[in-house]
Amino acid sequence: MYIVSLTYNQPIEEVEAALAAHLAWLDHYFNDGTFIAAGRKDPRTGGVILVKDIDRARLDEILAEDAFQKVADYEVTKVNVTRGATDFSALVGM
């Protein structure tokens, strides 16, 4: 599994201008099963996306499609989930 952390590098007005396209992009990859969870950071400085274990080159291609590329920096961390609380046990091995 990957944790993708986005940090805004532009004013929030520019983030808002790209939001509809970003949400459509998220919907696409939730619908095809690639994305597991996503949400805003609090305070609103960016967001986080949980991504199933896919080829890293493919993940980079997917991230390059995001409208937020023009307003955020991305940090990608690979996590090999080996344990999970009962409600999150489905994440083990993802």
C-alpha positions in Angstrom: 0.0 0.0 0.0 1.1 3.6 -0.5 0.4 6.7 1.5 0.4 9.8 -0.8 0.7 13.0 1.1 -0.1 16.2 -0.8 1.0 19.6 0.5 -0.3 22.7 -1.1 2.3 25.0 -2.6 -0.1 27.6 -4.0 -2.8 29.9 -2.5 -6.0 28.2 -1.5 -7.8 30.1 -4.3 -5.8 28.2 -6.8 -6.4 24.9 -5.0 -10.2 25.6 -5.1 -10.0 26.3 -8.8 -8.5 22.9 -9.4 -10.8 21.1 -6.9 -13.6 19.8 -9.3 -11.0 18.2 -11.6 -9.2 16.7 -8.6 -12.4 15.2 -7.2 -13.3 13.7 -10.6 -9.8 12.2 -10.8 -10.2 10.8 -7.3 -13.6 9.3 -8.2 -12.1 7.6 -11.3 -9.5 5.8 -9.2 -11.9 5.0 -6.4 -14.3 3.4 -8.9 -11.6 1.2 -10.4 -10.4 0.1 -7.0 -6.9 1.7 -7.0 -7.6 4.2 -4.2 -8.6 3.0 -0.7 -9.2 6.3 1.2 -8.6 10.0 0.8 -9.2 13.2 2.8 -8.0 16.7 3.6 -5.4 17.5 6.2 -6.5 19.5 9.2 -5.5 22.3 9.1 -6.2 22.4 5.4 -2.6 22.3 4.1 -3.1 19.4 1.7 -4.5 15.9 1.7 -3.7 12.2 2.0 -4.6 9.3 -0.3 -4.2 5.6 0.5 -3.5 3.6 -2.6 -3.5 -0.2 -3.0 -0.2 -1.9 -3.8 0.4 -1.3 -7.5 3.5 -0.9 -9.6 5.3 2.3 -8.6 5.7 3.4 -12.2 1.9 3.1 -12.6 1.3 5.1 -9.5 3.5 7.8 -10.8 1.5 7.9 -14.1 -1.8 8.1 -12.1 -0.5 11.0 -9.9 0.7 12.9 -13.0 -2.9 13.0 -14.2 -4.1 14.9 -11.1 -5.1 18.5 -11.5 -3.5 19.2 -8.2 -0.1 18.7 -9.8 -0.1 22.5 -10.4 -0.9 23.4 -6.8 0.7 20.7 -4.6 3.8 18.7 -3.9 3.5 15.0 -3.5 5.3 12.6 -1.1 4.8 8.9 -1.7 5.6 6.3 1.0 5.3 2.6 0.5 3.9 0.7 3.5 3.8 -3.0 3.9 0.8 -3.4 6.2 1.2 -6.5 8.3 -1.2 -5.8 11.1 -4.5 -4.0 11.4 -7.2 -3.4 14.0 -10.4 -5.4 13.4 -12.1 -2.7 11.4 -9.0 -2.3 9.2 -8.0 -5.9 8.8 -8.9 -5.7 5.1 -5.8 -3.4 4.6 -3.4 -6.2 5.5 -1.5 -7.2 2.4 -3.0 -4.4 0.2 
